[in-house]
Each structure stands twice: as C-alpha cells, then as structure tokens.
Amino acid sequence: MRTRAWTASAGAALFVTTAISFYLYFSHLLVPRRWRKHNQPGSIYRPVEWAPPIKNSYSRTLVVATTHDVDTSWVQRLVDEEDDFSSAVYTVDADDGLYARSFKRAVPPSSDSSSSSSSSSSSSSPSTAAGNATTTTTTTPPPPKHTLTIEQSRSSLPHNKGREVMAYLTYIIDHYFSLSDVNIFLRADRTEGAVDDDLFAGDAALMSRRLQPAYVVDRGYVNLRCQHAPGCPGMAVANSNVNLSASEKRDSSAASSDRLGSSLSDAWDALFPFDSMPTELAQPGGGQFAVSGRQIRRVPLLDYVSYRGWLVDTALDDELAGQMWELLWQFVFTGQAALCPDERSCYCEAYGVCLGEGQYRVFAEARDRLVSLRGEKEEEGSGGVDGEEMAGLQREMERVRGRVLNRNDYDYVTDELY
C-alpha cells in the first residue's frame, strides 16, 4: 500500500514538473515582443541561444540599397575577388518594379574544365519560369578567376521609402532563417562623398574587405565607421524641442536637429512601446554596419515586420526617417542607446589596422583640422581659407595611410578614388 502511494506521488510530481517545463518553454516561444524587454534573447521561432562554432572562414553577404542611377559594379567586383562573399542589391526605384539582384560566386572550375573553356567562348542566358526572375551566367576566355552567377528577381520591397532602411529590413525579413554568418549593410555610393575624413577614405569596398568577420561574430554588431563625428557624442532626444532657444531654432541645422529629436520622441512608443526612451542616442553616422546572423535572430522576426510596417505607414519624409534610423540601429541589435567605441581600438580590432597612440593622434589632428577648414570654406567661400594648409593636411593623412595600410589596400584606395 505504501509503495503504491509512493508511486502515485512520484508520478504526480513528474507530471507537474513536466507541465511546468512545457509551460516555461512555450511561453517564451510564443510571448510577443511587446511583453518582453527589448533585445531579450529568443524569437517566436528560435527561443534558444547557442554559442557560435569556431570557424576558419565565415560566409559574408553585402546588403546594398541603391537607386537606378548609381554605379554598383564595385559590389560585383568585390564578390568576385573575395572568398565567401555574396551580395543582395536592392534597386528601390526601378522603373519596371522593385528589383533585387544577387551576385554569388560559384566553385572555381577545375583545371580540365578551364582548359576546355579556354579553347572556346560560351555565353548563356537561361530564363527561369518565375516570371521576372532570370539567371545569367557568362564565361569568356581566358577563364575568369571565378564564375559569377547573377540573379535578378522582383523583390518584396513593399514601398520605396526611408532611403536604405526599407531595403535593410526587407532583406532581414526575407532571409531571417538563412542569414550569412556576417551581414554587411551598405549604401550604394562607394564613398558617400567622404573621401578624406577617415583612415579608409570612406571607401565601403575597402572597409568590407578589411572587416574582420570573427570580430563581428564575437561582438554581434559593428558600425563600419570608426570615426566618431558625426554621431558621437549623440543626440539628446528626451525633450529635445525645449532645449533650443528661439534664435537657435531659426538656424536651419538647429531646426533640423530639433525636428529629428521631436520625431524620435513621437515614434519611440510605436517602435519600442515597452522600453523607456533614453536621454541620448549615439553611434557614428552613415547608416552602414555589420551584424552577425546570430545577433539578428536575437530579435524576433515579427519585430522587424513591425518596424517595416511603421516605416510604410509613417508620415515622415524619406530623409527624416532615414536619419532617425541611423540613430536606432545599435539599439535594435544590441539594446544599447549609445555605442561609441574608441576610434583607435576600432580600427585595430575591427579592421586589423593598429596604429600607435602618437601615430593616430597625428592623423586625427590633421583630419579634424581639415574638416574645420572645409567648414569655414563653405561658410565664407574660398577667401580667408589657407589652401596650402589644407593641401599639407591631406598629404599628412596620406602619409599615415601609406604607412599603416598594406600596399595592395593603399593602391586599391588611390587607384579608385584619387
């Protein structure tokens, strides 16, 4: 009798324990984003986090937002030259629909196939049955370093809005379960007009080549820009509209900043309803960054769907919405409102370009002085600005670049940009 009672008690305990375990598991699995603190690990599909495996190589994808009039041939060239690279290029204003192109490098041909292809030229353009989707593969003698497959299809961009933000979010939503180890989000202009203000001359191709994938996987999120200005220190967003005097508000830049701060305040509750708005949002500007696939999946898929829905519905214009999201990416992926790493450490750890403290101080002082002189030139015209001083500062920055970048990288910058 006592044995039967003990067995019944043990069975009941086991049942209760199992029931509680299932409840905790599935409640975490199904709990909506709005009931969790921002960036709590887990998603509606993948609630369990695991340590990333140690790898010798990492898959990398360039996610590029472009318009029809911008040359993105550098993306194709980069995919062809670098190991483990692929790309997704979104043309947000295509006349014949919103198109996405992807470049993927095939396995290099064997020596036998190379010799046979050398003797003859072949070109094929098979069409798929999927309407607008076509795949083109071209091989010409002498055989290229790699065979490049170009795929073009109608993308799922719901609307051309928010500059690069719509393309970034759409890529994440469409590829949430098949993301590369490292995903590099870029604007289409290779230099974005910033030729002299950082160590890599603002060259997106060079930054993508030098970026250390293991560092991105370890950190989760990395802003591609190490230089703090613009963006760090950041924007005070709480009650920003009352921090400006009437005279400051008449100034166009101050008024623009005020408008951005006010827009952030209004949008915060819709985007992050259960997170209190920080007093400051800060990271280096530019809207270009790298995120590991694992880090992206730490945020539930439906959050990204919600963010994109907000972007489609918002009354903000493209420029303002894009500027606002430049301040939000680090919060979305890391939960940190301000992310401004030391510039010299950033270049060393993220790109493998390590400068001595004095060496970097020389570069930074020349850069800051050059930026200041350019500002004066814009305000006052060419009169009063020492052109010789500006040229000397540029030469000093070039000397530092030449010393710290390897020969191939330095030629890559100067040949393309100068």
C-alpha positions in Angstrom: 0.0 0.0 0.0 2.8 2.3 0.9 4.6 1.5 -2.3 1.5 2.3 -4.4 1.1 5.7 -2.6 4.8 6.5 -3.2 4.5 5.6 -6.9 1.4 7.8 -7.2 3.2 10.7 -5.5 6.2 10.4 -7.7 4.1 10.2 -10.9 2.2 13.3 -9.8 5.4 15.2 -9.2 6.8 14.1 -12.5 3.6 15.3 -14.3 3.7 18.7 -12.6 7.4 19.2 -13.3 6.9 18.3 -17.0 3.9 20.6 -17.3 5.8 23.5 -15.8 8.7 22.8 -18.1 6.5 22.8 -21.2 4.7 26.0 -20.0 8.0 27.9 -19.5 9.4 26.7 -22.8 6.3 27.5 -24.9 5.5 30.8 -23.1 9.0 32.0 -24.0 8.5 30.7 -27.5 5.2 32.5 -28.1 5.4 35.6 -25.9 5.1 38.7 -28.2 7.9 41.2 -28.4 5.7 43.8 -26.7 5.7 41.8 -23.5 9.5 41.4 -23.3 12.3 43.8 -22.6 14.0 44.9 -25.8 16.6 42.5 -27.3 15.9 39.7 -24.8 17.3 36.6 -26.5 14.9 34.4 -28.4 12.3 34.8 -31.1 8.9 33.4 -31.9 10.7 30.6 -33.8 14.1 30.3 -32.2 13.9 30.8 -28.4 17.2 29.1 -27.6 20.6 30.7 -28.0 23.8 28.7 -28.5 27.4 29.6 -28.7 28.6 30.1 -32.3 31.0 27.4 -33.6 34.7 28.2 -34.1 35.3 28.7 -37.8 38.3 29.3 -40.1 36.1 31.1 -42.6 32.7 32.9 -42.4 30.1 33.5 -45.0 29.5 37.2 -45.7 26.8 39.0 -47.6 26.8 42.6 -48.7 23.3 44.0 -48.5 23.2 47.1 -50.7 20.5 49.7 -51.1 20.7 51.6 -54.4 18.9 53.7 -57.0 18.9 53.1 -60.7 21.4 55.9 -61.4 24.2 54.7 -59.1 27.1 52.5 -60.2 27.3 49.4 -58.1 29.8 47.5 -60.2 32.2 47.6 -57.2 29.9 45.2 -55.4 30.1 42.6 -58.2 33.9 43.1 -58.3 34.2 42.6 -54.6 32.2 39.4 -54.7 34.3 38.1 -57.5 37.6 38.9 -55.7 36.9 37.9 -52.1 36.3 34.4 -50.6 32.9 33.6 -49.0 31.3 36.8 -50.3 27.8 37.1 -51.8 25.5 40.1 -52.2 21.9 41.3 -52.4 21.5 44.6 -54.2 18.1 46.3 -53.9 17.2 48.9 -56.6 14.4 50.7 -54.8 13.3 53.0 -57.6 13.5 50.6 -60.6 11.1 51.7 -63.4 9.9 48.2 -64.1 9.3 47.2 -60.5 11.3 47.0 -57.3 14.1 44.6 -58.2 16.7 42.8 -56.2 19.9 41.4 -57.7 22.3 39.0 -56.1 25.8 38.1 -57.0 27.1 34.7 -56.0 30.5 33.2 -56.8 30.4 29.6 -57.9 33.1 27.0 -57.2 36.2 27.7 -59.2 36.4 25.5 -62.3 38.7 22.5 -62.4 41.9 22.6 -64.5 40.2 20.3 -67.0 37.2 22.4 -67.4 39.4 25.5 -67.5 41.4 24.3 -70.4 38.3 23.3 -72.4 36.7 26.6 -71.8 39.9 28.4 -72.9 39.5 26.9 -76.4 36.0 28.2 -76.9 33.8 31.0 -75.7 30.4 30.3 -74.3 27.6 32.6 -73.2 24.2 31.5 -71.9 21.2 33.3 -70.5 18.6 30.8 -69.3 15.3 32.2 -68.2 13.5 30.7 -65.2 9.8 30.0 -65.1 9.3 32.5 -62.3 8.1 35.5 -64.3 10.5 38.3 -63.9 13.3 36.2 -62.4 16.2 35.5 -64.7 19.6 34.0 -64.2 22.6 34.8 -66.4 26.0 33.1 -66.4 28.7 34.3 -68.7 32.2 32.7 -69.3 34.7 34.1 -71.7 38.3 33.1 -72.4 40.7 33.3 -70.7 38.7 31.7 -67.9 37.9 34.2 -65.1 39.1 33.8 -61.6 35.6 32.6 -60.6 32.3 32.0 -62.3 29.9 34.7 -61.2 26.2 34.0 -61.1 23.9 37.0 -61.4 20.3 36.6 -60.3 17.6 39.2 -60.8 14.1 39.0 -59.5 11.2 41.1 -58.4 11.9 41.9 -54.7 9.5 42.0 -51.9 10.1 45.7 -51.1 6.6 46.9 -50.2 7.4 50.6 -50.8 10.2 52.9 -51.8 10.5 54.8 -48.5 13.0 55.5 -45.8 16.1 55.5 -48.0 18.2 52.4 -47.2 16.1 51.4 -44.2 13.4 49.6 -46.3 15.9 47.5 -48.1 17.8 46.6 -44.9 14.6 45.5 -43.1 13.3 43.6 -46.2 16.5 41.6 -46.5 16.3 40.6 -42.8 12.7 39.6 -43.1 13.1 37.6 -46.3 16.3 35.9 -45.2 15.8 35.6 -41.4 16.4 31.8 -41.3 19.1 31.7 -44.0 21.3 34.6 -43.0 25.1 34.6 -43.6 27.5 34.5 -40.6 28.2 38.1 -41.3 25.8 40.6 -43.0 27.2 43.9 -44.1 24.6 46.6 -44.7 25.8 49.3 -47.1 24.6 52.3 -49.2 25.3 52.1 -52.9 27.7 55.0 -53.2 31.1 53.5 -52.6 32.4 56.6 -50.9 29.3 58.6 -49.9 31.3 61.7 -50.7 33.5 61.3 -47.6 36.9 60.9 -49.2 39.3 62.3 -46.6 37.7 62.0 -43.2 38.7 58.5 -42.1 41.5 56.1 -42.4 39.9 54.2 -45.2 39.0 57.3 -47.2 35.3 56.5 -46.7 35.7 53.5 -49.1 32.9 50.9 -48.5 34.6 48.3 -50.6 37.9 48.6 -48.7 36.1 48.6 -45.3 34.2 45.4 -46.4 37.4 43.7 -47.4 39.3 44.6 -44.3 36.5 43.9 -41.8 37.3 41.0 -39.5 34.4 38.6 -39.7 35.4 36.8 -36.5 35.2 40.2 -34.7 31.7 40.8 -36.0 30.5 37.3 -34.9 32.0 37.9 -31.5 30.6 41.4 -31.0 27.3 40.8 -32.8 27.0 44.4 -34.1 29.8 46.6 -35.6 29.4 50.1 -37.0 31.6 50.3 -40.1 32.6 53.8 -39.3 35.2 54.2 -36.5 35.5 58.0 -36.6 33.1 59.4 -34.1 31.9 62.5 -35.9 29.2 62.8 -36.9 27.1 60.8 -34.4 29.2 60.7 -31.2 28.5 62.4 -28.9 24.9 61.7 -29.8 21.6 63.5 -29.9 19.7 64.3 -26.7 16.3 63.1 -27.7 14.3 63.5 -24.5 12.5 66.9 -24.6 15.0 68.0 -27.3 12.5 70.5 -28.6 12.7 72.6 -25.4 16.5 72.7 -25.3 16.8 75.2 -28.2 16.4 79.0 -27.9 14.3 80.9 -30.4 17.4 82.1 -32.2 18.9 78.6 -32.4 15.6 77.3 -33.9 15.9 79.9 -36.7 19.2 78.3 -37.7 18.5 75.6 -40.3 20.8 72.9 -38.8 19.4 73.5 -35.3 15.9 73.4 -36.6 16.6 70.2 -38.4 18.1 68.6 -35.3 15.1 69.8 -33.3 12.7 68.2 -35.8 14.7 64.9 -35.7 14.6 64.8 -31.9 10.9 65.6 -31.9 10.2 62.9 -34.5 12.2 60.3 -32.4 10.1 61.2 -29.4 6.9 60.7 -31.3 8.0 57.4 -32.9 9.6 55.8 -29.9 6.4 54.5 -28.3 5.3 52.9 -31.6 8.6 51.2 -32.2 9.6 50.3 -28.7 6.4 50.5 -26.6 7.8 48.8 -23.5 11.2 50.5 -23.5 11.7 53.9 -21.9 13.2 56.4 -24.2 16.9 57.0 -23.5 18.1 60.6 -22.9 20.7 60.1 -25.7 21.1 58.0 -28.8 24.6 57.9 -30.3 26.7 56.0 -32.8 28.9 57.0 -35.7 26.7 58.2 -38.5 26.4 56.9 -42.0 23.9 54.1 -41.7 26.4 51.4 -42.6 27.1 48.5 -40.3 27.8 44.7 -40.0 25.7 42.3 -37.9 26.1 38.6 -37.3 23.2 36.3 -38.4 23.0 35.1 -34.8 22.7 38.6 -33.4 19.9 39.5 -36.0 18.0 36.4 -34.8 18.2 37.5 -31.2 15.4 40.0 -32.2 12.1 38.3 -33.0 11.2 38.2 -36.7 7.9 39.9 -36.0 9.7 42.9 -34.6 11.4 43.5 -38.0 8.0 43.1 -39.6 6.6 45.7 -37.2 9.4 48.1 -37.8 8.9 47.9 -41.6 5.1 48.3 -41.1 5.8 51.5 -39.2 8.1 52.8 -42.0 5.4 52.1 -44.6 2.8 54.0 -42.6 4.7 56.9 -41.1 4.1 60.4 -42.4 7.8 61.3 -42.0 9.6 62.0 -45.3 12.4 59.8 -46.6 15.2 61.9 -45.4 14.0 62.3 -41.9 13.0 58.7 -41.5 16.5 57.6 -42.7 18.2 60.0 -40.4 16.2 58.7 -37.5 17.1 55.1 -38.1 20.8 55.9 -38.3 20.4 56.6 -34.5 18.4 53.5 -33.9 20.2 50.5 -35.4 22.5 50.0 -32.4 19.5 49.9 -30.1 17.6 47.5 -32.3 20.5 45.0 -32.4 22.2 45.5 -29.0 19.8 47.2 -26.7 22.4 49.9 -26.1 21.4 53.5 -26.7 25.0 54.8 -27.1 27.7 52.8 -28.9 30.8 54.9 -29.5 34.0 52.7 -29.2 37.4 54.2 -29.1 38.5 55.1 -32.6 42.0 53.7 -32.5 40.8 50.4 -30.9 38.0 50.2 -33.5 40.5 50.3 -36.4 42.7 47.7 -34.8 40.1 45.2 -33.6 37.5 45.6 -36.4 39.9 46.0 -39.3 43.3 44.8 -38.2 44.9 48.2 -38.7 46.7 49.0 -35.5 48.3 52.4 -35.0 50.5 53.7 -32.2 48.9 56.3 -30.0 51.1 59.1 -31.3 50.7 57.9 -34.9 46.9 58.0 -34.7 47.0 61.4 -32.9 48.8 62.9 -35.9 46.2 61.5 -38.3 43.2 62.6 -36.1 44.5 66.1 -35.6 45.2 66.6 -39.3 41.7 65.2 -40.1 39.9 67.4 -37.6 41.7 70.5 -38.7 40.9 69.7 -42.4 37.2 69.2 -41.6 37.2 72.5 -39.7 38.8 74.4 -42.7 36.3 72.9 -45.0 33.5 74.1 -42.8 35.0 77.6 -42.9 35.3 77.4 -46.6 31.7 76.5 -47.0 30.5 79.4 -44.8 32.9 82.1 -46.0 33.8 81.0 -49.5 37.4 80.4 -50.6 38.6 83.7 -49.3 40.3 83.5 -45.9 40.9 79.8 -46.1 44.6 78.7 -46.5 44.6 76.3 -49.4 48.3 75.4 -48.8 47.4 74.4 -45.2 44.6 72.1 -46.5 46.9 70.5 -49.0 49.5 69.9 -46.4 47.0 68.3 -44.1 45.8 66.0 -46.9 49.4 65.0 -47.6 50.0 64.2 -43.9 46.9 62.0 -43.8 48.1 60.2 -47.0 51.5 59.5 -45.4 49.8 57.8 -42.4 47.5 55.8 -44.7 50.5 54.7 -46.8 52.4 53.5 -43.7 49.6 51.5 -42.0 47.7 50.0 -44.9 49.3 47.3 -46.8 50.5 48.1 -50.4 47.5 46.4 -52.1 44.9 48.1 -50.0 46.5 51.5 -50.4 46.7 51.1 -54.2 43.0 50.0 -54.1 42.1 53.3 -52.5 44.3 55.6 -54.5 43.5 54.0 -57.9 39.8 54.2 -57.4 39.3 57.5 -55.6 42.2 59.9 -56.2 
